[in-house]
């Protein structure tokens, strides 16, 4: 029996905890990993008791993003825009999602976490990405981390520690690595005190602009490949 790469558990029935544990690829977007992520969020969205989700990685890694073969297929246009919808799982989740980024977030793995509604990040972890067309990096990185940080990441693949990002005024919750997941769960408990109906409505309204603009930026990024 194969080991689960993405594990789903529940706290007090209303809080879904998603643990990404593909240790072979450091939580990179392999086909099996993507399949399990999609299955987990399909179950979450069908659960009428869930009010909030906490997603985290393992050890030193939150998410390492795209594998080289994924980049290659995008570059030669074997992968269509709709093939990348897994990337929107946190954005499209019906209820609020907290990304407990206790470890390194690299490449599109950083943008994956940035598409959550709230982020809890570790002072000690490293956060970085460069430009890979098709993942909406030109939209979500400036949106969540600011123009200056985005420029340094996307042009120069600059690494930022959580400490540095906090000094740049990034509006995430920064704590010590050991406290990231517990901080995210405490935050989830406070959110879960609200009614599910209000949370569904709030999520819909607060993500409306992102859901409109993200696909536009992705299409423009993929258009770069035509040039």
SERO-4910 file (N, C-alpha, C, O; in steps of 0.05 Angstrom, whole numbers):
BEGIN
 pado doro    nc1    nc2    nc3   cac1   cac2   cac3    cc1    cc2    cc3    oc1    oc2    oc3
  Unk    A     17    -24      0      0      0      0     18     25      0     35     28     17
  Unk    A     12     43    -19     29     67    -21     23     87      1      1     88     11
  Unk    A     44    101      9     41    121     30     26    146     21     30    155     -2
  Unk    A      9    156     38     -6    181     31     14    204     29     31    208     46
  Unk    A     11    220      7     27    243      4     14    268     16     28    287     24
  Unk    A    -12    268     17    -28    290     28    -48    278     47    -64    262     40
  Unk    A    -46    286     72    -63    274     94    -83    295    103    -77    318    108
  Unk    A   -108    285    107   -129    302    116   -140    293    143   -145    269    147
  Unk    A   -142    311    162   -153    305    188   -171    329    196   -171    350    183
  Unk    A   -186    324    217   -205    345    226   -201    351    255   -196    334    271
  Unk    A   -205    377    262   -203    386    289   -231    398    296   -239    417    284
  Unk    A   -243    387    316   -270    397    325   -290    398    302   -309    414    302
  Unk    A   -286    380    283   -304    377    259   -304    401    240   -309    397    216
  Unk    A   -299    424    250   -301    448    234   -275    458    222   -275    475    204
  Unk    A   -253    447    230   -227    455    220   -214    431    206   -209    410    218
  Unk    A   -208    435    180   -194    414    165   -164    420    165   -156    442    160
  Unk    A   -149    400    172   -120    402    172   -108    386    149   -112    361    148
  Unk    A    -94    399    131    -82    386    108    -52    385    111    -39    406    113
  Unk    A    -41    362    113    -12    358    116      0    348     90     -6    326     82
  Unk    A     18    364     78     31    356     53     58    343     61     75    355     73
  Unk    A     61    317     54     84    302     63     96    284     41    100    260     45
  Unk    A    101    296     18    114    282     -4    144    285      0    157    303    -13
  Unk    A    156    270     18    184    274     25    203    267      3    226    276      3
  Unk    A    195    250    -16    212    243    -38    218    266    -57    240    268    -68
  Unk    A    199    285    -59    203    308    -77    202    334    -62    203    356    -74
  Unk    A    202    333    -35    201    357    -19    176    374    -26    177    398    -29
  Unk    A    154    360    -29    128    372    -35    129    388    -62    119    410    -63
  Unk    A    140    375    -82    139    387   -109    113    377   -123    101    358   -114
  Unk    A    106    390   -144     81    384   -158     84    361   -177     83    364   -202
  Unk    A     87    337   -166     87    313   -182     58    305   -188     40    315   -174
  Unk    A     53    288   -207     26    280   -214     12    267   -190    -11    273   -185
  Unk    A     25    248   -176     11    236   -153      5    256   -131    -16    255   -119
  Unk    A     23    275   -127     19    295   -106     -5    313   -113    -21    319    -96
  Unk    A     -6    322   -139    -28    338   -148    -54    323   -146    -74    335   -137
  Unk    A    -54    298   -153    -79    282   -152    -90    281   -124   -114    284   -119
  Unk    A    -72    276   -104    -81    274    -77    -90    301    -66   -109    302    -50
  Unk    A    -76    323    -73    -85    349    -65   -113    355    -75   -130    364    -60
  Unk    A   -118    348   -100   -145    353   -112   -166    336    -97   -188    346    -92
  Unk    A   -160    312    -91   -179    294    -78   -185    305    -50   -208    304    -41
  Unk    A   -165    314    -36   -169    324     -9   -187    349     -9   -205    351      7
  Unk    A   -182    367    -27   -198    392    -28   -226    387    -39   -245    402    -33
  Unk    A   -229    366    -55   -256    358    -64   -272    349    -40   -295    355    -37
  Unk    A   -259    333    -22   -273    324      2   -279    347     21   -301    348     32
  Unk    A   -260    366     24   -265    389     41   -289    405     31   -306    413     47
  Unk    A   -290    410      5   -311    426     -6   -339    413     -4   -359    426     -5
  Unk    A   -339    386     -2   -364    372      0   -373    368     30   -395    359     35
  Unk    A   -356    376     48   -362    373     77   -375    398     87   -363    419     89
  Unk    A   -400    396     94   -416    419    102   -410    429    130   -421    449    139
  Unk    A   -393    415    144   -386    423    172   -361    440    173   -357    455    192
  Unk    A   -344    438    152   -318    452    153   -322    482    149   -336    491    132
  Unk    A   -308    497    166   -310    526    165   -283    538    157   -282    561    147
  Unk    A   -261    524    161   -235    536    156   -215    513    152   -218    491    163
  Unk    A   -194    518    136   -174    498    129   -146    509    138   -140    532    133
  Unk    A   -130    491    149   -102    497    154    -85    478    137    -89    453    139
  Unk    A    -68    488    120    -51    470    104    -22    476    111    -13    499    112
  Unk    A     -6    454    115     22    457    122     39    436    109     28    416     99
  Unk    A     65    439    109     83    420     99     95    403    121     82    398    141
  Unk    A    119    394    117    133    377    137    161    387    141    173    398    122
  Unk    A    172    384    165    200    390    169    208    418    159    196    438    167
  Unk    A    228    418    142    239    443    131    225    453    106    233    473     94
  Unk    A    204    438     97    192    445     71    162    449     73    147    433     84
  Unk    A    153    472     62    125    476     58    117    465     31    101    446     29
  Unk    A    128    477      9    122    467    -18    145    477    -37    153    500    -36
  Unk    A    154    458    -53    177    464    -70    169    470    -99    186    477   -116
  Unk    A    143    469   -105    133    478   -131    137    459   -153    137    435   -150
  Unk    A    141    471   -177    140    455   -202    165    438   -205    187    446   -198
  Unk    A    161    415   -217    184    397   -224    194    406   -252    179    417   -267
  Unk    A    219    399   -259    230    407   -285    213    397   -309    211    411   -329
  Unk    A    202    373   -306    186    363   -329    161    379   -333    151    381   -355
  Unk    A    150    390   -311    126    407   -314    133    433   -329    118    441   -346
  Unk    A    156    445   -322    165    469   -336    169    463   -365    162    479   -382
  Unk    A    181    440   -371    186    433   -399    161    430   -415    159    440   -438
  Unk    A    140    417   -404    115    413   -419    100    439   -423     87    443   -443
  Unk    A    103    458   -404     90    484   -407    105    499   -430     92    511   -447
  Unk    A    131    498   -429    147    512   -449    142    503   -478    145    518   -496
  Unk    A    136    477   -481    130    467   -508    100    464   -513     91    451   -532
  Unk    A     84    476   -494     55    478   -497     41    451   -498     21    448   -512
  Unk    A     51    431   -483     37    406   -481     17    408   -458     -1    391   -455
  Unk    A     19    428   -442      1    431   -419    -16    456   -423     -6    478   -428
  Unk    A    -42    452   -422    -61    474   -427    -66    489   -401    -58    481   -379
  Unk    A    -79    512   -405    -86    529   -382   -103    514   -361    -98    517   -337
  Unk    A   -122    497   -371   -139    483   -352   -124    461   -337   -134    452   -316
  Unk    A   -101    452   -347    -86    431   -333    -74    442   -307    -66    427   -290
  Unk    A    -73    469   -305    -61    481   -282    -81    490   -260    -74    505   -242
  Unk    A   -106    480   -262   -126    489   -244   -120    480   -215   -130    492   -196
  Unk    A   -105    459   -211    -98    450   -185    -84    472   -169    -86    473   -145
  Unk    A    -71    489   -184    -55    511   -172    -73    531   -157    -64    545   -140
  Unk    A   -100    530   -164   -119    549   -151   -134    536   -128   -154    547   -118
  Unk    A   -126    513   -119   -141    498    -99   -147    515    -74   -169    514    -64
  Unk    A   -128    529    -65   -131    545    -40   -149    569    -45   -166    576    -28
  Unk    A   -146    581    -68   -163    604    -76   -192    595    -80   -210    609    -71
  Unk    A   -196    572    -93   -223    563   -100   -236    548    -78   -260    542    -80
  Unk    A   -222    541    -57   -235    527    -34   -258    544    -24   -255    569    -22
  Unk    A   -280    532    -17   -304    546     -9   -301    562     17   -313    583     20
  Unk    A   -284    552     34   -280    565     60   -252    577     62   -235    570     46
  Unk    A   -247    594     82   -221    607     85   -199    586     89   -203    565    102
  Unk    A   -175    591     77   -152    573     79   -129    589     92   -123    611     83
  Unk    A   -117    577    112    -93    588    124    -69    571    115    -68    547    121
  Unk    A    -49    583    102    -25    569     95     -5    572    117      6    594    122
  Unk    A      0    550    131     20    550    153     46    542    141     54    519    139
  Unk    A     61    562    131     85    558    115    109    555    134    126    573    136
  Unk    A    110    532    148    130    528    169    157    523    158    177    525    172
  Unk    A    159    516    132    184    510    119    188    526     94    173    544     88
  Unk    A    209    519     79    216    534     55    193    532     34    181    511     31
  Unk    A    188    554     21    169    554     -1    184    565    -26    194    587    -26
  Unk    A    184    548    -47    203    553    -69    187    553    -95    169    536    -99
  Unk    A    194    572   -113    182    572   -139    152    576   -138    142    593   -123
  Unk    A    137    560   -154    108    562   -153     97    552   -127     73    557   -121
  Unk    A    113    539   -111    104    531    -84     99    555    -66     82    554    -49
  Unk    A    114    576    -71    110    601    -56     83    614    -64     68    622    -48
  Unk    A     79    615    -90     54    626   -100     30    609    -92      8    620    -87
  Unk    A     34    583    -91     12    565    -82      3    573    -54    -21    576    -49
  Unk    A     22    577    -36     16    586     -9      4    614     -8    -13    620      9
  Unk    A     14    631    -26      5    659    -27    -24    661    -35    -38    681    -30
  Unk    A    -35    640    -49    -62    640    -58    -82    632    -35   -106    632    -39
  Unk    A    -71    625    -12    -88    621     11    -98    648     21    -87    669     13
  Unk    A   -118    648     37   -130    673     47   -112    686     68   -110    710     69
  Unk    A    -99    670     84    -81    680    105    -55    663    105    -56    639     99
  Unk    A    -33    676    112     -8    662    113      5    665    141      4    687    153
  Unk    A     15    643    152     32    644    175     59    634    167     61    611    157
  Unk    A     80    650    170    106    644    159    127    643    181    124    655    202
  Unk    A    149    629    176    170    625    196    193    644    192    202    649    169
  Unk    A    202    656    213    225    674    212    249    660    199    264    672    184
  Unk    A    252    634    205    276    620    197    275    608    169    295    601    157
  Unk    A    251    607    157    248    593    131    256    612    108    258    636    112
  Unk    A    260    599     85    268    614     61    245    615     41    232    594     37
  Unk    A    240    638     29    217    641     11    228    654    -15    240    676    -14
  Unk    A    224    641    -37    236    651    -62    221    640    -86    209    618    -85
  Unk    A    223    654   -108    212    644   -134    226    660   -156    236    682   -152
  Unk    A    225    648   -180    233    663   -204    209    660   -223    190    647   -217
  Unk    A    212    672   -246    189    673   -265    187    648   -281    205    642   -297
  Unk    A    166    633   -278    158    611   -295    130    617   -306    111    619   -290
  Unk    A    127    620   -332    101    627   -344     80    606   -337     85    582   -337
  Unk    A     55    615   -332     33    597   -329     23    593   -301      3    579   -297
  Unk    A     37    605   -281     28    601   -253     18    626   -240     11    626   -216
  Unk    A     16    648   -255      5    672   -244     24    687   -225     15    703   -208
  Unk    A     49    681   -227     69    693   -209     70    723   -212     74    738   -192
  Unk    A     65    734   -236     66    763   -240     43    777   -227     43    802   -224
  Unk    A     23    762   -218      1    774   -204      2    770   -174      2    789   -159
  Unk    A      5    745   -166      1    739   -137     26    747   -121     22    754    -97
  Unk    A     50    746   -132     73    753   -116     74    783   -109     77    790    -86
  Unk    A     69    801   -128     67    830   -121     43    835   -103     44    852    -85
  Unk    A     21    820   -108     -3    824    -92      1    818    -63     -9    833    -46
  Unk    A     15    797    -56     18    788    -29     44    798    -16     45    801      9
  Unk    A     65    803    -31     91    810    -19    101    838    -26    122    847    -16
  Unk    A     87    852    -44     95    879    -51    113    880    -76    126    860    -83
  Unk    A    113    903    -89    127    905   -115    157    901   -112    169    887   -128
  Unk    A    169    914    -93    198    912    -90    208    883    -85    226    874    -98
  Unk    A    195    870    -67    202    842    -62    197    825    -87    213    808    -94
  Unk    A    174    829   -100    168    814   -124    188    818   -146    196    799   -159
  Unk    A    197    843   -150    217    848   -170    243    833   -165    254    821   -183
  Unk    A    251    834   -140    276    820   -132    274    790   -135    293    776   -143
  Unk    A    250    779   -129    246    750   -131    244    742   -161    259    725   -170
  Unk    A    226    755   -176    220    746   -203    243    752   -222    249    736   -240
  Unk    A    257    775   -219    280    781   -237    305    766   -228    320    756   -244
  Unk    A    310    766   -202    335    756   -192    334    731   -176    355    721   -166
  Unk    A    310    719   -173    307    695   -156    319    699   -129    332    680   -118
  Unk    A    316    722   -117    327    728    -91    312    712    -69    288    710    -69
  Unk    A    328    701    -51    317    688    -28    312    708     -5    329    725      0
  Unk    A    289    706      7    282    722     30    276    703     53    262    684     51
  Unk    A    288    709     76    279    695    100    253    707    110    246    729    102
  Unk    A    239    693    127    215    704    139    222    730    154    206    749    154
  Unk    A    244    730    167    252    755    182    255    778    163    245    800    169
  Unk    A    267    774    140    270    796    120    243    805    110    238    829    107
  Unk    A    225    786    104    199    793     94    183    809    114    169    828    107
  Unk    A    186    802    139    172    817    160    183    846    162    168    864    167
  Unk    A    209    849    157    221    876    158    213    892    133    213    917    135
  Unk    A    205    879    111    195    893     88    166    900     91    154    912     73
  Unk    A    154    892    113    126    899    118    105    881    104     82    889    101
  Unk    A    114    857     97     95    838     85     73    831    106     79    826    129
  Unk    A     48    831     97     26    829    115     18    800    120     -4    791    114
  Unk    A     37    784    130     32    757    139     37    755    169     46    775    181
  Unk    A     30    733    181     36    729    209     63    715    211     66    692    201
  Unk    A     83    728    223    110    716    225    115    707    254    112    723    273
  Unk    A    123    682    256    130    671    283    153    652    279    162    647    257
  Unk    A    164    641    301    185    621    300    174    596    286    150    590    288
  Unk    A    191    582    272    183    558    257    168    539    275    148    528    266
  Unk    A    177    534    299    164    515    316    136    523    324    120    506    332
  Unk    A    129    548    321    103    558    328     84    563    305     61    570    309
  Unk    A     93    558    280     77    565    257     50    549    256     29    561    254
  Unk    A     51    523    259     27    507    256      8    512    279    -16    515    275
  Unk    A     18    514    304      0    520    326    -12    547    324    -35    551    332
  Unk    A      3    567    314     -7    594    310    -30    593    290    -50    606    293
  Unk    A    -26    578    268    -46    576    247    -71    563    258    -94    571    251
  Unk    A    -68    542    274    -91    528    285   -106    546    305   -131    546    306
  Unk    A    -91    561    321   -104    580    339   -121    601    324   -143    608    331
  Unk    A   -109    610    301   -124    629    284   -148    616    272   -170    629    270
  Unk    A   -145    591    264   -168    576    252   -191    573    273   -214    575    266
  Unk    A   -184    568    298   -204    565    319   -220    591    322   -245    590    326
  Unk    A   -207    614    320   -221    639    322   -240    643    298   -262    652    301
  Unk    A   -230    636    275   -246    639    250   -271    620    252   -293    627    244
  Unk    A   -266    596    263   -288    576    264   -310    584    284   -331    571    284
  Unk    A   -306    604    300   -327    614    318   -349    628    302   -371    631    312
  Unk    A   -343    636    277   -363    650    261   -381    629    247   -374    606    245
  Unk    A   -403    638    237   -421    620    223   -409    613    196   -396    629    183
  Unk    A   -415    588    187   -405    579    161   -416    595    139   -403    601    119
  Unk    A   -441    603    141   -454    619    120   -440    646    116   -435    654     93
  Unk    A   -433    659    138   -419    684    136   -391    680    125   -381    697    109
  Unk    A   -377    659    132   -350    654    122   -351    647     92   -333    656     77
  Unk    A   -371    633     83   -374    627     54   -378    653     39   -365    657     18
  Unk    A   -395    670     49   -400    696     36   -376    713     36   -369    726     15
  Unk    A   -362    715     59   -338    731     61   -316    722     42   -303    738     28
  Unk    A   -312    696     41   -292    684     22   -298    691     -6   -281    699    -22
  Unk    A   -323    689    -14   -332    695    -41   -326    724    -48   -316    729    -70
  Unk    A   -332    742    -30   -328    771    -36   -298    778    -36   -290    793    -54
  Unk    A   -283    768    -17   -255    776    -15   -238    764    -37   -216    774    -43
  Unk    A   -246    742    -49   -230    729    -70   -240    736    -98   -228    727   -118
  Unk    A   -261    750   -101   -273    756   -127   -253    769   -146   -251    761   -170
  Unk    A   -239    789   -136   -219    803   -154   -197    784   -162   -189    784   -185
  Unk    A   -186    769   -143   -165    750   -150   -174    729   -170   -158    723   -189
  Unk    A   -198    719   -168   -208    699   -186   -212    711   -214   -211    696   -234
  Unk    A   -216    737   -216   -219    750   -241   -193    756   -254   -189    752   -278
  Unk    A   -174    767   -238   -149    777   -249   -128    755   -253   -111    757   -271
  Unk    A   -128    735   -236   -107    714   -238   -107    700   -265    -86    697   -277
  Unk    A   -131    691   -275   -131    678   -302   -121    697   -324   -108    688   -343
  Unk    A   -127    723   -322   -118    742   -342    -87    743   -342    -75    744   -364
  Unk    A    -75    744   -319    -46    745   -317    -33    719   -327    -12    719   -340
  Unk    A    -46    696   -321    -35    671   -331    -36    669   -361    -17    660   -373
  Unk    A    -58    678   -373    -60    678   -402    -38    696   -415    -27    689   -435
  Unk    A    -33    719   -402    -12    737   -412     16    724   -409     33    727   -426
  Unk    A     20    710   -387     45    696   -382     50    675   -404     72    673   -415
  Unk    A     29    659   -409     32    639   -429     36    650   -457     47    637   -474
  Unk    A     26    675   -461     30    689   -486     59    696   -491     67    699   -514
  Unk    A     75    697   -470    104    702   -473    116    680   -489    136    685   -503
  Unk    A    105    656   -487    117    633   -501    113    635   -532    126    621   -547
  Unk    A     94    653   -540     89    656   -569    110    675   -581    113    676   -606
  Unk    A    124    690   -565    142    711   -575    169    699   -583    186    713   -592
***
